[in-house]
Amino acid sequence: MQILTVEQIKQLEAQFAEQGNDHIKLMEEAGDTIARFVHERFGIQGKAIAVVCGHGNNGGDGFAAAKKFYDNGAKVCVLLADGAPTTDDAIDMFGRAERAGVHMVICSDPEAAESVDRFILEADVVIDALFGAGFHGEMPEHLVHLTELMCITEAEVISADIPSGVNANTGEAAECSVKADYTLTFTAMKPGHIIYPGAGRCGTILITPIGIAPDAVRDMPPQVSIVERSMVKLCFQERESNTYKGSYGSLLAVCGSEGMAGAAVFAGKAAVQSGVGLVRMVLPKSIYPIASSHLIDPVYTPLPDSQTGTLRADAADRIMELLSGCTACLVGCGLGCNNDTKAVVKRIIEESTVPVIIDADGLNAIADDTEILKSKHAPIIITPHAGEMGRLTGKSGAEVQTTRLNTARDFAQEYGVFVVLKGAGTIIASPDGTAQVNMTGNPGMAKGGSGDVLAGIIASLAAQGQSAGDACMCGVNIHGTAGDKAAERFSRTAMTPMDIIFDLPTVFQEIEH
């Protein structure tokens, strides 16, 4: 599925005009598309339809739709939210609707306040044509009341292109952004349709062509893409008969501390279940009996504990010896965060010549020294949740959640690492500035341990030789798919991280066949 930025859509529209087409035809078709959808889904004849129009081209789409509604027997009212239209095409469409007899109300007129509320709250259908893809920043104060009305009305709310208040390029959403029941996006989906919080405002999304040639859309290189199962399958090859465990890599997992043996077990079990030839588990001696009693697959190297129950700083020497014979390293799951573990994590980053996957306390260990990531000699994948990403960037977790794409992409580019920003619509940001969004997974995975499972899967795939980008893409998608299967079997409420692991074989069977 093609995901295009606002700038790319504008480029396609410019090419459309350069080919001798009248640009206003796109607006006409957008209006026709909105009207057809309403007709097919709800009917038009006799329906009360309020069309909330801004002063730009999105408002022009609304004017075009309003005329169609009027011509087909609707009781339609256009609410001019921000005064008269200001772009040439929108002015043209406004004139056509006005001449046809469409009722127009200027929202800034004090005498119209009561009728504006009534039109929205008593409508059968409300069309949101206020901003569309042109929105960024905060909702202007004088428009907040209108967007709030569109959020509380019992009418079906249909947004033209994207809900007003959502940044189409980033998914950032103003506090008072419209919450649509349906979004009719023109030509192609935009990043804001799939990246939260904006994705949560869109309702059901329908992609509607309005005249741009499909080939032109397909030829536009996406900066953001959705992880598709077909892409994941291409990263796996059938295992040859004449192979052995060494053919599938060796993962060094530096995980666990006193009280956090479960994190090591989750990560190690997920790695084994995801196909790596051998897992070598390094952990404090104190938790070895616990971990090994729950997970017998790895080769264990128990090392002396510090006074706080974590690995000691001098464990780094042995870890680097072991790492010389491995094809990837996972560090951080349940590791604990103190001066000893910080020394271990930083030594791995500085000296590893194989891919390093850093999760949880591994990330906390470098939060005060992110520059160390620039000293790497091999690909690095970090797998933070919003709070951990906040500690790495100096933002609050809430700020990370509202700026997910830009936060992940900026960090990936600045430090040259792969960022897997976990959460609804997990984002995979690459050093080259591209990003992918994963659509599998569910809220039942929001439990302690699920992130350890993900880290183990990604690390396993990297150890088997997948590129860092492919390991992230496949790992996130496989993790989410297994989580969806676990939710089907046990419910989102009752499912556990181990249930995700137990469903990995089914997911890999589907990939292999």
Secondary structure, DSSP 8 states (H G I E B T S, - for coil): --B--HHHHHHHHHHHHHTT--THHHHHHHHHHHHHHHHHHT--TT-EEEEEE-SSHHHHHHHHHHHHHHHTT-EEEEEETTSS--SHHHHHHHHHHHHHT-EEEETT-GGGHHHHHHHHHT-SEEEEESSGGG--SS--GGGHHHHHHHHH-SSEEEEESS-TTB-TTT--B-TT----SEEEEESSB-GGGTSTTGGGG--EEEEE--SS-HHHHHHS--SEEE--HHHHHTT-----SS--GGGG-EEEEE---TT-HHHHHHHHHHHHHTT-SEEEEEEEGGGHHHHHHH--SSEEEEE-B-TTSSB-TTHHHHHHHHHTT-SEEEE-TT---SHHHHHHHHHHHHH--S-EEE-THHHHTTTT-GGGGGG-SS-EEE---HHHHHHHHT--HHHHHHTHHHHHHHHHHHHT-EEEE-STT-EEE-TTS-EEE-----GGG-STTHHHHHHHHHHHHHHTT--HHHHHHHHHHHHHHHHHHHHHHH-TTT--HHHHHHTHHHHHHHHH-
